[in-house]
Amino acid sequence: MTHSPQTVFVQIASYRDPQLVATIEDMLRNANSPQHLRIGLCRQYHPDDGFDQIDQYRNDPRFRIIDVLYTDTKGVCWARNQVQQLYEGETFTLQIDSHMRFAKDWDTTLIGMFHQLQEAGFARPLLTAYAPSFDPENDPEDRKQEPWRMNFDRFIPEGAVFFIPETIPDWQAWEAPVPSRFYSAHMAFTLGEFSLEVQHNPEYYFHGEEISIAARAFTHGYDLFHPHRVVIWHEYTRKGRTKQWDDDQEWGNKNHKSHLTNRKLFGMDGETQEGHDGPYGFGTARTLQEYETYAGLSFAQRAIQQYTLDKHNPPNPGPEAWGSLEAWEQSFLPIFKHCIDIGRESVPEHDYDFWAVAFHDHNDETMFRQDADKAEIERMMNDPDGYCKVWREFQTNIKPAYWVVWPHSESKDWCPRLTGKL
């Protein structure tokens, strides 16, 4: 008896990316069964670029290519949704970015991990991670060789959840993928039908995409895992790449609408929950509350459990472990963590002795204040990114309305007061 080959539908959304061709070449070269790959590609291009020219693949039956002029695209989530329409029933799907590198036999490794998890009782595993980094200017020497996991970082003021990567502790001892709370859009491998069941909402612009897909996937019955071995690398530097928002003067409006859509999905900040039962909403296998219990998040409260902050693997202890539903609900910590970005042109002096840093509510009352001293100011002024990052974190049940940074100079006394809405 012969079995049909296990095909992999690879999803790639590329925006004016000089790494696109190298990514495709490396993917094909390192696949154990490149003949079983089917590549869906949304190539958002500028006619003057040339570096993302893929004519050599246009007559390759494995490739399904959508060409979109850079002025016609609506953002990455829209492009990813376009690619998902190219799915034709493949066994598996892998979503990646257009700036990746691949381990030898990456396809059979991922398929093997998937089947291992199914044998352990997980019917619909989803392997996802912030892939370890590589640098195209020093490759392969600069590839990180430890698998990464995704940890909670913060709720941003607009409502989306941000994550931070770190090496999986004791990863060498793991013999199977590691349970995950979260989803990475640049590395996600699972059943091919995921392309139909959990499609990207084209109304999302950028932020909010990953937390919404994580919750939606979970409610559709998918179980999230991080690969316990390095399978794929990702470039994080963005050096030499034009971003879509660099070209799009309307990106701010799209971004605002996207954040609002995300808050409505989760019913955050008093928004009436909308879209949760539509084509880009939650599934029926599990509820959003079950995801919140599993991950230790409360979207309505913008809150997190200490178990999650301590980076324990999910699932989190549920209400039964706390003795009552009330005790469980009170276990969530409403932590506000935010980075205030200050351009160097706004702080031109060289003798600041402190900056007053505060957050205010809608009644102009101070909610929290923690000033920056000379040492912190010096660190911020020497940040290689070229602007000052004022990080602050505090507990609050109310989202602040705006921040204030008021620099003080030894020679000029109080300098112009800086503010920003949240």
C-alpha positions as CSV (number, residue, x, y, z in Angstrom):
1,M,0.0,0.0,0.0
2,T,1.4,3.4,-1.0
3,H,0.8,6.6,0.9
4,S,0.4,10.0,-0.8
5,P,3.3,12.3,0.0
6,Q,3.0,14.7,2.9
7,T,3.1,18.1,1.2
8,V,3.9,21.4,2.9
9,F,2.3,24.7,1.9
10,V,4.9,27.4,2.6
11,Q,3.4,30.9,3.1
12,I,5.6,33.9,2.4
13,A,4.6,37.6,2.4
14,S,7.5,39.7,1.2
15,Y,7.7,43.5,1.1
16,R,10.6,44.9,-1.0
17,D,12.9,42.4,0.7
18,P,16.5,42.0,-0.6
19,Q,16.6,38.7,1.3
20,L,13.6,37.1,-0.5
21,V,15.6,35.2,-3.2
22,A,18.2,34.0,-0.7
23,T,15.4,32.8,1.6
24,I,13.8,30.8,-1.1
25,E,17.1,29.3,-2.3
26,D,18.1,28.3,1.2
27,M,14.6,26.8,1.9
28,L,14.7,24.6,-1.2
29,R,18.4,23.6,-0.7
30,N,17.9,22.4,2.8
31,A,14.6,20.7,2.5
32,N,14.7,16.9,2.6
33,S,11.8,16.7,0.1
34,P,11.8,20.0,-1.9
35,Q,9.6,18.3,-4.5
36,H,6.8,18.1,-1.9
37,L,6.8,21.9,-1.1
38,R,4.2,24.2,-2.4
39,I,5.2,27.9,-2.0
40,G,2.5,30.6,-1.8
41,L,4.1,34.0,-2.2
42,C,2.7,37.6,-2.0
43,R,5.5,39.7,-3.5
44,Q,5.0,43.3,-2.8
45,Y,7.4,45.0,-5.1
46,H,8.8,48.3,-6.3
47,P,9.6,48.2,-10.1
48,D,13.0,49.9,-9.5
49,D,14.3,47.4,-6.9
50,G,15.3,44.4,-8.9
51,F,16.7,42.5,-5.9
52,D,13.5,40.5,-5.3
53,Q,13.1,39.4,-8.9
54,I,11.9,35.7,-8.9
55,D,11.3,35.0,-12.6
56,Q,13.2,31.8,-12.3
57,Y,10.3,30.3,-10.2
58,R,7.4,31.5,-12.3
59,N,7.3,28.3,-14.4
60,D,7.9,26.1,-11.4
61,P,4.6,24.3,-10.7
62,R,5.4,24.4,-6.9
63,F,5.1,28.1,-6.8
64,R,1.9,30.2,-6.6
65,I,2.9,33.9,-6.9
66,I,0.9,37.0,-6.4
67,D,2.6,40.2,-7.5
68,V,1.4,43.4,-5.8
69,L,2.7,46.8,-6.6
70,Y,4.0,48.4,-3.4
71,T,1.5,51.2,-3.7
72,D,-1.4,48.8,-3.7
73,T,-0.7,46.7,-0.6
74,K,-2.6,47.2,2.6
75,G,0.0,45.8,5.0
76,V,1.5,42.5,6.2
77,C,-1.7,40.9,7.5
78,W,-3.5,41.7,4.3
79,A,-0.6,40.2,2.4
80,R,-0.7,37.1,4.6
81,N,-4.4,36.7,4.0
82,Q,-3.8,36.9,0.3
83,V,-1.3,34.0,0.5
84,Q,-3.7,31.9,2.5
85,Q,-6.1,32.0,-0.4
86,L,-3.6,30.0,-2.4
87,Y,-3.9,26.9,-0.2
88,E,-4.9,23.8,-2.2
89,G,-5.3,21.1,0.4
90,E,-1.6,20.4,1.3
91,T,-1.0,18.2,4.4
92,F,0.9,20.9,6.4
93,T,1.5,24.6,6.2
94,L,4.5,26.7,7.3
95,Q,4.2,30.4,7.6
96,I,7.5,32.3,7.5
97,D,8.9,35.8,6.7
98,S,11.0,36.5,3.6
99,H,14.3,36.8,5.6
100,M,15.0,33.4,7.0
101,R,17.6,30.6,6.9
102,F,16.9,26.8,7.3
103,A,18.5,23.9,9.1
104,K,19.3,20.8,7.1
105,D,16.2,18.6,6.6
106,W,14.0,21.3,8.2
107,D,10.8,19.8,6.7
108,T,11.2,16.3,8.0
109,T,12.3,17.7,11.4
110,L,9.1,19.7,11.7
111,I,6.9,16.9,10.5
112,G,8.6,14.5,12.9
113,M,7.9,16.9,15.8
114,F,4.3,17.3,14.7
115,H,3.7,13.5,14.7
116,Q,5.5,13.1,18.0
117,L,3.1,15.5,19.6
118,Q,0.1,13.7,18.0
119,E,1.3,10.5,19.4
120,A,1.4,12.2,22.8
121,G,-2.3,13.0,22.5
122,F,-2.4,16.4,20.9
123,A,-4.5,16.1,17.8
124,R,-3.7,19.5,16.3
125,P,-0.2,20.7,17.4
126,L,1.0,24.1,16.2
127,L,4.8,24.6,16.3
128,T,5.7,28.2,16.5
129,A,8.5,30.4,17.9
130,Y,10.5,33.6,17.6
131,A,13.2,31.8,15.6
132,P,16.8,32.4,16.7
133,S,18.6,35.1,14.9
134,F,21.0,35.3,12.0
135,D,22.9,38.2,10.4
136,P,23.1,38.1,6.5
137,E,26.4,40.1,6.8
138,N,28.0,37.3,8.8
139,D,26.2,34.1,7.9
140,P,26.4,31.3,8.9
141,E,28.9,32.2,11.7
142,D,26.5,34.5,13.5
143,R,23.6,32.1,13.7
144,K,22.3,31.5,17.2
145,Q,22.3,27.8,17.9
146,E,19.9,27.6,20.9
147,P,16.1,27.3,20.3
148,W,14.0,30.2,21.6
149,R,10.7,30.6,23.4
150,M,8.3,33.5,23.7
151,N,7.7,35.2,27.0
152,F,5.2,37.9,28.0
153,D,6.6,41.4,27.9
154,R,3.7,43.8,28.3
155,F,0.3,45.1,27.1
156,I,1.1,48.1,25.0
157,P,-1.2,51.2,25.5
158,E,-3.1,50.3,22.3
159,G,-4.0,46.9,23.8
160,A,-1.9,44.4,22.0
161,V,0.4,42.0,23.8
162,F,4.1,42.2,23.2
163,F,6.5,39.3,23.7
164,I,10.2,38.9,24.2
165,P,12.3,35.9,23.2
166,E,14.8,34.0,25.3
167,T,16.6,30.6,25.0
168,I,14.6,27.7,26.2
169,P,16.0,26.8,29.6
170,D,17.7,23.4,29.7
171,W,16.7,22.9,26.0
172,Q,19.2,20.1,25.6
173,A,17.3,18.0,28.1
174,W,14.0,18.3,26.3
175,E,13.0,15.3,24.1
176,A,9.9,16.9,22.7
177,P,8.6,20.4,21.8
178,V,7.9,22.8,24.7
179,P,4.4,24.1,25.5
180,S,3.8,27.7,24.4
181,R,1.3,30.4,25.3
182,F,2.0,32.5,22.2
183,Y,2.2,32.5,18.4
184,S,4.9,33.9,16.1
185,A,3.8,35.0,12.6
186,H,7.3,34.4,11.2
187,M,7.5,30.7,12.1
188,A,4.3,28.6,12.4
189,F,4.0,25.0,11.3
190,T,0.8,22.9,11.6
191,L,-2.0,21.2,9.7
192,G,-2.6,22.7,6.2
193,E,-6.3,23.4,7.0
194,F,-5.1,26.0,9.5
195,S,-4.8,28.2,6.3
196,L,-8.5,28.1,6.0
197,E,-9.6,27.9,9.7
198,V,-7.5,30.6,11.2
199,Q,-6.9,33.2,8.5
200,H,-5.3,36.5,9.1
201,N,-7.7,39.4,9.4
202,P,-6.8,41.7,6.6
203,E,-8.0,44.7,8.7
204,Y,-5.0,44.1,11.0
205,Y,-2.0,46.2,10.1
206,F,0.9,44.9,12.2
207,H,0.6,44.9,16.0
208,G,-2.0,42.6,17.5
209,E,-1.7,40.0,14.8
210,E,0.2,37.5,16.9
211,I,-1.8,37.6,20.1
212,S,-5.1,37.4,18.2
213,I,-3.9,34.4,16.2
214,A,-2.6,32.7,19.4
215,A,-6.0,33.0,21.0
216,R,-8.0,32.1,17.9
217,A,-5.8,29.1,17.2
218,F,-6.3,27.8,20.7
219,T,-10.1,28.2,20.5
220,H,-10.0,26.3,17.2
221,G,-8.5,23.4,19.0
222,Y,-4.8,23.9,18.2
223,D,-2.2,23.3,20.9
224,L,0.8,25.7,20.8
225,F,4.4,24.4,21.1
226,H,7.9,25.8,20.7
227,P,10.4,23.5,18.7
228,H,13.0,22.2,21.2
229,R,15.6,22.2,18.4
230,V,16.7,24.9,16.0
231,V,14.9,24.5,12.7
232,I,14.8,27.9,11.2
233,W,16.6,31.3,11.7
234,H,15.2,34.8,11.3
235,E,16.8,38.1,10.6
236,Y,15.7,40.8,13.1
237,T,18.0,43.7,12.1
238,R,15.9,45.0,9.2
239,K,19.1,46.4,7.8
240,G,18.7,47.4,4.2
241,R,15.0,46.7,4.1
242,T,12.3,49.3,3.4
243,K,9.2,48.8,5.6
244,Q,5.7,49.1,4.3
245,W,5.1,52.1,6.6
246,D,8.1,53.9,5.1
247,D,6.2,54.1,1.9
248,D,2.6,54.4,3.1
249,Q,1.5,57.9,4.3
250,E,-1.8,56.4,5.5
251,W,-0.1,53.8,7.7
252,G,-1.0,55.7,10.9
253,N,-4.7,55.5,10.1
254,K,-4.5,51.8,9.2
255,N,-2.6,51.1,12.4
256,H,-5.2,53.0,14.5
257,K,-8.0,51.0,12.9
258,S,-6.1,47.8,13.5
259,H,-5.6,48.4,17.2
260,L,-9.3,49.2,17.6
261,T,-10.3,46.0,15.8
262,N,-8.0,44.1,18.2
263,R,-9.5,45.7,21.3
264,K,-13.0,44.9,20.0
265,L,-12.1,41.3,19.4
266,F,-11.0,40.9,23.0
267,G,-13.5,43.3,24.5
268,M,-10.8,45.6,26.0
269,D,-11.1,49.0,27.5
270,G,-14.9,49.0,27.5
271,E,-15.1,48.2,23.8
272,T,-18.1,46.1,22.8
273,Q,-16.8,42.7,21.7
274,E,-17.1,42.5,17.9
275,G,-15.8,40.1,15.4
276,H,-15.3,37.3,17.9
277,D,-17.8,35.0,16.0
278,G,-17.0,36.0,12.4
279,P,-14.5,34.6,10.0
280,Y,-11.7,36.2,11.9
281,G,-13.0,35.4,15.3
282,F,-12.7,32.6,17.8
283,G,-13.4,28.9,17.3
284,T,-15.9,26.7,19.1
285,A,-13.5,24.0,20.3
286,R,-12.5,26.1,23.3
287,T,-13.5,29.5,24.7
288,L,-11.5,32.7,25.1
289,Q,-11.7,32.3,28.8
290,E,-10.1,28.9,28.5
291,Y,-7.2,30.5,26.6
292,E,-6.9,33.2,29.3
293,T,-6.8,30.5,32.0
294,Y,-4.2,28.5,30.0
295,A,-2.0,31.5,29.3
296,G,-2.5,33.4,32.6
297,L,-3.8,36.6,30.8
298,S,-6.8,38.8,31.3
299,F,-7.6,40.9,28.4
300,A,-10.4,42.9,30.0
301,Q,-8.1,43.8,32.9
302,R,-4.9,44.1,30.9
303,A,-3.5,41.8,33.6
304,I,-1.1,38.9,33.9
305,Q,-0.6,36.2,36.5
306,Q,2.7,35.9,38.4
307,Y,3.0,32.3,37.2
308,T,3.3,33.7,33.6
309,L,5.7,36.5,34.7
310,D,7.9,33.8,36.3
311,K,8.1,32.1,32.9
312,H,6.7,28.7,34.0
313,N,5.5,26.6,31.1
314,P,1.8,26.6,30.5
315,P,-0.9,25.6,31.3
316,N,-1.3,28.0,34.3
317,P,-3.1,26.7,37.4
318,G,-6.8,27.2,37.0
319,P,-9.5,28.4,39.4
320,E,-9.6,25.0,41.1
321,A,-6.0,25.4,42.2
322,W,-6.9,28.8,43.8
323,G,-9.8,27.4,45.7
324,S,-12.4,29.7,44.2
325,L,-13.2,31.6,41.1
326,E,-12.9,34.9,43.0
327,A,-9.4,34.1,44.3
328,W,-8.3,33.1,40.8
329,E,-9.7,36.4,39.3
330,Q,-7.8,38.3,42.0
331,S,-4.6,36.6,41.1
332,F,-4.2,38.7,37.9
333,L,-1.8,41.6,38.2
334,P,-2.7,44.8,36.3
335,I,0.8,45.8,35.3
336,F,1.4,48.8,33.1
337,K,4.7,48.7,31.3
338,H,5.6,51.3,28.7
339,C,8.6,52.7,26.8
340,I,8.5,56.5,26.2
341,D,10.5,57.2,23.1
342,I,12.2,60.6,23.2
343,G,14.0,61.9,20.1
344,R,17.4,63.4,20.6
345,E,16.3,66.7,19.1
346,S,13.9,67.1,21.9
347,V,16.6,66.8,24.6
348,P,19.6,68.9,23.1
349,E,21.3,69.8,26.4
350,H,24.5,68.2,27.8
351,D,24.1,68.8,31.5
352,Y,20.8,67.3,32.5
353,D,20.8,66.4,36.2
354,F,17.3,64.7,36.2
355,W,14.1,64.3,34.3
356,A,10.8,64.2,35.9
357,V,8.9,61.2,34.5
358,A,5.2,60.8,35.3
359,F,2.0,59.2,34.1
360,H,-1.4,61.0,34.4
361,D,-5.0,60.0,34.3
362,H,-7.8,61.6,32.3
363,N,-8.4,64.0,35.3
364,D,-4.7,65.2,35.0
365,E,-3.9,63.5,38.3
366,T,-0.5,61.9,38.7
367,M,-0.8,58.2,38.8
368,F,2.8,57.3,39.0
369,R,6.1,59.2,39.1
370,Q,9.7,57.9,38.9
371,D,12.3,60.4,37.8
372,A,15.4,59.6,35.8
373,D,18.7,60.4,37.4
374,K,22.0,61.3,35.8
375,A,23.1,57.7,35.3
376,E,19.8,56.7,33.5
377,I,19.9,59.8,31.4
378,E,23.5,59.1,30.3
379,R,22.5,55.5,29.3
380,M,19.6,56.7,27.3
381,M,21.6,59.5,25.6
382,N,24.1,56.9,24.5
383,D,21.5,54.4,23.1
384,P,22.8,53.1,19.7
385,D,19.3,53.4,18.3
386,G,19.6,57.2,18.3
387,Y,16.8,58.1,20.7
388,C,16.1,57.9,24.4
389,K,14.0,55.0,25.8
390,V,12.4,55.8,29.1
391,W,11.1,52.5,30.4
392,R,8.6,52.5,33.3
393,E,6.5,49.8,35.0
394,F,3.9,50.0,37.7
395,Q,0.6,48.4,38.8
396,T,-2.6,50.1,38.0
397,N,-6.3,49.2,37.3
398,I,-6.7,52.2,35.1
399,K,-4.9,52.9,31.8
400,P,-3.0,56.2,32.0
401,A,-4.1,59.0,29.6
402,Y,-0.7,60.5,28.9
403,W,2.9,60.7,30.0
404,V,5.1,63.6,31.0
405,V,8.9,63.9,30.7
406,W,10.2,67.2,32.0
407,P,14.0,67.6,31.7
408,H,16.0,69.7,34.1
409,S,19.4,71.1,33.1
410,E,22.0,72.4,35.6
411,S,22.7,75.4,33.4
412,K,19.2,76.2,32.0
413,D,16.9,75.0,34.8
414,W,13.6,73.5,33.6
415,C,13.6,72.8,29.9
416,P,10.5,72.3,27.6
417,R,8.0,69.9,29.0
418,L,7.4,66.8,26.8
419,T,4.1,64.9,26.7
420,G,2.5,62.2,24.8
421,K,-1.0,60.5,24.7
422,L,-1.4,56.9,25.5
